[in-house]
Each structure stands twice: as C-alpha cells, then as structure tokens.
Amino acid sequence: MTVAAVPACAIDQALPVAAFVSYAKEPLPDLFLGHLAIYITSTARPRPPCSLFLVGEGTIIDFSAQSFAAAVKEPIVGLGFTYVDDRNGASEPSLRFWFHSSVEPDTVRARAAALVDHALPNQRSATSSFMLMASDEIEEAKPKWPFKIYALPRDALPVDAPHVFGSPWLDDATGEMLVMDHAIPNDAPAIVAGSSMGSSVPYILNLIAHPLFSTFLHVVRVVSTGQPVAWCVVHTSFVLGLVFTEPAFRRRGLGRFAVAAAMQASSAYVASCDEGIYGLQPHCFITDANLASQAMFGALGFVPAVGGSNRWLGSA
C-alpha cells in the first residue's frame, strides 16, 4: 500500500441494499452504484431520505425489508431509488434507475415513465426534461450527454501508486522536491481554477472537510512552497474527476500519479465494504475530444463502459 490509510467501511444498514441489488441478476452500471453509494456512505445525521423501488412488468414495488421478506413474485425488469443529494445544498429528491439489458427500449421508456410518476409524483414535468440516457441504442437525451463513461474492468485491479504517500521525491526537470499529499483548504482555489467542469470552491471545501472523501482527494505538492501542481478528486458518487496538472509540471506523469493514488485509496475503501459496494469500480467521464485523458486513463486500464449491454437512465 503506497497511499494513506482510509477510514473503515461504514455502510448504512438501515436499508436492505444488498437484497435490493440482488434483483439485478447481472452487474449493475457504476453510474447507478456510485449514486447509490452517495446515500449509503453518507455521514449526515439525520441521514437524507432514500427510497428503493423494484420495477416490475406491471407495477412499481416500494422495496423494504418487509417486501423482501414476503418475496417478490412479479418478474423484475429494473431498479430505482430516490435520494436527496445534499452535496450542493439540494433539498429535492433525485431519481436514478436501471433496466435489465434484455428489456426492449419501448418497455424501458414506458416503465421509466411509470417509475417517475410513482417515485416523484410532483416533479414529473421538471424531471422528464432532464432525462439522461446513456446507451448506444437509446439516443434521446436533450441536451445530448457529452461524455463517455470509462471504467476499470471488473476483473482488473487498480495500479499501484508510484510514490509512497508523504515521502518526497526529486523532480529532475525542476530540481524541486515533490510529495503526494491530501488536499487542504488553501488548495481549493487552484483546484477550481484548473477545472473546466464548473466546479466551485465551496464544493471542493466540502470534499476536503468530508471524513471519507477527503482521504481520496490527492495532490502532488511542491515541498518548498506547498503549491499543489497536480491533483485528482473522487466525487461523492465515486466518480474520478477534476484531474489537472499545472503547465510547468506537465509531461512527468504527475496527473497519472494523482489518479493512481486517488483510485487506490477509493478502491481500498470499496473493497473493505461488504460485497465491495456491490461491484462498484473506479470510473470517470471523458469527452470524445479529450484525447489526453483518454490516453492517460487507458494507460491505467480504463476502457469505455457505455454500450449495448448496459442501458442506464436517470434524472439529472
């Protein structure tokens, strides 16, 4: 292990999540699992509400320990859940849902609409305008989702971070000593300035203060000045992102070092949880035009993850 220790897994057991995901009968997409992890790893008290739904061929089943104990008889074609994502002060529930890969697109549309009406009865008109459909077969998102999802294959292991956390090394090009470190509040403006995704200083400060996700946020720092020169964030949906290297320090692999450290730390946490949070793997969003990120994540073992085998839909 070359990264700092991460907190022990503390999955919330109030909901029968393991029983819920068992109805998938096939690997669930990382996007679905990552947003479910926002709830089950939440440290907020009281915990924001979350509701689980089984999507049957004819009905929507509010899933609970009682319904599981009673054994669901109807064939299940999909899963869904609502939760309040309070990362940016949201108070209204969001909906995420997934359908079996064998379900026909027309059935997906019909059952998705039924689930939205059931789960968010007062938000139907607003939610339907922001439907994201990440699939090769279903191309109806408006605006079209501009990213592809890249993920580490399920049988792959994260690469080892090349430098020991907290142990300085010499950068031959500048003569500076560099060190892998966690982000601190003073780093937030630089992290936001390097982002093209519209991040904010309050959001980064929330990550830095988070008892779990702060341990995933890695920066490469100049020892003499404390300046962060490369970094990688793991969002609370377990998406890797905001990777950046300052121009004067590029072509040394520092961004890749930060990604490897962040990925190793978050993967160690996931692996410590029962069932590995049900198969959640490191994943990220990359645009078609960002060839540099495609090459870097490809070198770390990531492959495009969206295809005909997964039809994932969710409200924004």
C-alpha positions in Angstrom: 0.0 0.0 0.0 1.5 3.3 -1.1 -1.3 5.7 -0.1 -2.5 6.9 3.3 -4.9 4.7 5.2 -8.6 5.3 4.6 -11.5 5.0 7.1 -13.1 1.7 7.7 -16.2 0.9 5.7 -19.3 2.1 7.4 -22.2 1.2 5.1 -25.6 2.1 6.4 -27.6 -1.0 7.3 -30.9 0.8 7.7 -32.0 -0.2 4.1 -31.9 -3.7 2.7 -29.5 -2.6 -0.1 -27.8 -6.0 -0.6 -31.2 -7.6 -1.1 -32.3 -4.8 -3.3 -29.3 -5.0 -5.8 -29.6 -8.8 -5.8 -32.7 -8.4 -8.1 -30.4 -7.1 -10.9 -29.2 -10.6 -11.7 -26.4 -9.0 -13.7 -23.6 -6.5 -13.0 -25.0 -3.0 -12.3 -23.5 0.0 -14.0 -21.0 2.0 -12.0 -23.1 5.2 -12.5 -26.1 3.6 -10.7 -23.9 2.1 -8.0 -22.0 5.3 -7.5 -25.1 7.4 -6.8 -26.5 4.7 -4.5 -23.2 5.0 -2.7 -23.8 8.7 -2.1 -26.6 7.6 0.3 -25.2 4.5 1.9 -21.8 6.2 2.7 -23.4 9.5 3.9 -22.2 10.8 7.2 -25.0 13.3 7.5 -27.3 12.9 10.6 -30.1 12.8 10.3 -29.5 10.9 7.1 -31.2 12.3 4.0 -34.2 10.2 3.0 -33.8 7.4 0.4 -36.4 5.1 -1.1 -35.8 1.9 -3.1 -38.1 0.6 -5.9 -38.3 -2.6 -7.9 -39.7 -2.0 -11.4 -42.0 -4.9 -12.3 -43.5 -5.7 -15.6 -46.8 -4.2 -14.5 -46.3 -2.5 -11.1 -43.8 -0.4 -9.1 -42.9 -2.0 -5.8 -41.8 0.1 -2.9 -38.9 -2.1 -1.6 -38.3 -2.6 2.1 -37.3 -5.3 4.4 -40.9 -6.3 4.6 -41.4 -6.7 0.9 -38.2 -8.7 0.7 -39.3 -11.0 3.5 -42.6 -11.5 1.7 -40.7 -12.5 -1.5 -41.5 -10.5 -4.6 -43.3 -12.7 -7.1 -43.6 -10.4 -10.2 -40.7 -10.5 -12.7 -38.5 -7.5 -12.1 -37.2 -5.6 -15.1 -35.4 -2.7 -13.4 -34.4 -1.0 -10.2 -34.7 2.6 -9.0 -34.1 4.8 -6.0 -34.7 8.3 -4.9 -32.3 10.2 -2.5 -31.6 13.8 -1.6 -28.1 14.7 -2.8 -27.2 17.4 -0.3 -23.6 17.9 -1.7 -24.6 21.3 -3.1 -27.5 22.1 -0.8 -30.2 20.3 -2.7 -33.4 19.6 -0.8 -35.5 17.9 -3.5 -35.0 14.1 -4.2 -33.2 12.9 -7.3 -34.1 9.6 -9.1 -31.7 7.0 -10.5 -32.8 3.9 -12.3 -31.6 1.0 -14.3 -33.1 -1.7 -16.5 -32.0 -5.2 -17.4 -30.1 -5.4 -20.6 -32.7 -7.7 -22.1 -35.5 -5.2 -21.8 -36.7 -3.7 -25.0 -36.3 0.1 -25.5 -40.1 0.7 -25.7 -40.6 -1.2 -22.4 -37.8 0.9 -20.8 -39.5 4.1 -21.8 -42.9 3.0 -20.6 -41.7 1.6 -17.3 -39.3 4.5 -16.7 -42.2 6.9 -17.1 -44.3 4.9 -14.7 -41.4 4.9 -12.1 -41.0 8.7 -12.4 -44.7 9.2 -11.8 -44.6 6.8 -8.9 -41.4 8.0 -7.2 -41.6 11.7 -8.0 -45.3 12.4 -8.5 -44.9 16.2 -8.0 -41.9 16.6 -10.3 -42.9 14.8 -13.5 -42.7 17.8 -15.8 -39.4 19.0 -14.5 -37.8 15.6 -14.3 -38.8 14.5 -17.8 -37.0 17.4 -19.4 -33.6 16.3 -17.8 -33.6 12.6 -18.6 -30.2 11.3 -19.4 -30.0 8.2 -21.5 -26.5 6.7 -21.7 -26.7 3.9 -24.2 -25.7 3.1 -27.8 -29.3 2.1 -28.5 -31.2 5.0 -26.9 -30.1 8.3 -28.2 -32.8 10.7 -27.0 -31.1 12.8 -24.3 -31.6 16.6 -24.9 -29.1 18.1 -24.5 -27.1 15.1 -25.5 -24.8 13.8 -22.8 -21.4 15.0 -24.0 -19.3 12.4 -22.1 -18.4 8.8 -22.4 -18.1 6.7 -19.3 -14.7 5.0 -18.8 -14.3 2.3 -16.1 -11.8 -0.1 -14.8 -13.0 -3.6 -15.8 -14.4 -5.7 -13.0 -11.6 -8.3 -13.1 -8.9 -5.6 -13.1 -7.0 -4.3 -10.0 -6.1 -0.6 -9.6 -2.5 0.1 -10.5 -0.2 0.8 -7.6 0.6 4.5 -6.9 4.2 5.0 -7.9 5.2 7.1 -4.9 4.7 6.5 -1.2 2.2 8.9 0.3 4.0 11.5 2.3 7.5 10.5 1.1 9.1 13.3 -1.1 10.9 12.6 -4.4 13.1 14.7 -6.7 11.6 16.2 -9.8 14.6 16.1 -12.2 13.2 18.7 -14.6 12.8 21.5 -11.9 15.1 20.3 -9.1 12.1 20.6 -6.8 11.1 18.0 -4.2 7.6 16.8 -4.7 5.3 14.9 -2.4 1.9 13.1 -2.6 -0.4 14.7 -0.1 -4.1 15.2 0.7 -5.7 18.5 -0.3 -6.1 21.2 2.3 -8.5 24.2 2.2 -5.9 26.5 0.7 -5.7 24.2 -2.3 -9.4 24.7 -3.2 -9.0 27.9 -5.4 -6.3 26.2 -7.5 -8.4 23.0 -8.0 -11.3 25.1 -9.1 -9.2 27.2 -11.4 -7.9 24.1 -13.2 -11.4 22.7 -13.8 -13.4 23.1 -17.0 -16.5 21.5 -15.4 -17.8 24.4 -13.5 -16.8 23.3 -10.0 -16.9 25.7 -7.1 -14.7 26.5 -4.1 -17.5 25.6 -1.6 -17.9 22.2 -3.2 -14.2 21.4 -3.1 -14.0 22.7 0.5 -16.9 20.3 1.3 -14.9 17.4 -0.1 -11.8 18.4 1.7 -13.8 18.5 5.0 -15.5 15.2 4.4 -14.3 12.5 6.7 -14.2 9.9 3.9 -13.8 11.6 0.6 -11.1 13.9 1.9 -8.9 10.8 2.1 -9.4 10.1 -1.6 -8.5 13.7 -2.8 -4.8 13.6 -3.7 -2.5 16.3 -4.8 1.1 16.4 -5.8 2.7 19.3 -3.9 6.0 21.2 -4.1 7.6 20.7 -0.8 9.4 24.0 -0.5 6.3 26.2 -1.3 3.4 23.9 -0.5 2.0 24.6 -4.0 -0.3 21.9 -5.5 0.8 21.1 -9.0 -1.3 18.1 -9.9 -4.4 16.5 -8.4 -7.4 14.2 -8.7 -10.7 14.3 -7.0 -13.1 11.4 -6.2 -16.6 12.8 -6.1 -19.1 11.5 -3.5 -20.7 9.4 -6.3 -17.2 7.7 -6.5 -16.5 9.3 -10.0 -12.9 10.2 -10.5 -12.5 13.7 -11.9 -11.1 17.3 -12.0 -7.7 15.8 -13.0 -5.2 18.6 -13.7 -1.5 19.3 -13.9 -0.1 22.8 -13.8 1.6 23.6 -17.2 5.1 23.9 -15.8 4.9 20.4 -14.4 3.4 18.5 -17.3 4.9 15.5 -19.2 6.2 14.0 -15.9 3.2 11.7 -15.3 2.1 13.7 -12.2 -1.6 13.7 -13.1 -1.4 10.0 -13.6 0.3 9.6 -10.2 -2.5 11.6 -8.6 -5.2 9.5 -10.3 -3.5 6.3 -9.3 -3.3 7.4 -5.7 -6.9 8.5 -5.6 -8.1 5.3 -7.3 -6.1 3.1 -5.0 -7.5 4.8 -1.9 -11.1 4.8 -3.0 -10.8 1.2 -4.2 -9.3 0.1 -0.9 -12.4 1.6 0.8 -14.8 -0.1 -1.6 -13.1 -3.4 -1.2 -13.4 -3.2 2.6 -17.2 -3.0 2.3 -19.5 -6.0 2.2 -19.7 -7.2 -1.4 -17.4 -4.3 -2.4 -20.4 -1.9 -2.6 -21.9 -4.5 -5.0 -19.2 -4.3 -7.7 -18.5 -0.6 -7.8 -15.4 0.1 -9.9 -13.3 3.2 -10.5 -14.9 5.2 -13.3 -14.9 8.7 -14.9 -16.4 10.8 -17.6 -14.3 11.8 -20.6 -15.4 13.8 -23.7 -14.6 12.5 -27.2 -12.3 15.5 -27.8 -10.2 14.9 -24.7 -7.6 12.6 -26.2 -5.1 13.2 -23.4 -7.4 12.0 -20.7 -8.4 9.0 -22.8 -4.8 8.1 -23.2 -4.0 8.6 -19.5 -6.9 6.6 -18.2 -6.4 4.0 -20.9 -2.8 3.5 -19.6 -4.3 2.9 -16.2 -6.5 0.2 -17.6 -9.8 2.1 -18.1 -12.0 1.2 -21.1 -15.2 2.8 -22.5 -18.0 1.4 -20.4 -21.2 2.5 -22.1 -22.6 0.1 -24.6 -25.5 -2.1 -25.6 -25.0 -4.3 -22.5 -26.0 -1.5 -20.2 -29.0 0.8 -20.5 -28.8 3.3 -17.7 -31.2 6.2 -17.3 -31.6 8.8 -14.6 -33.0 12.2 -13.9 -30.5 15.0 -13.7 
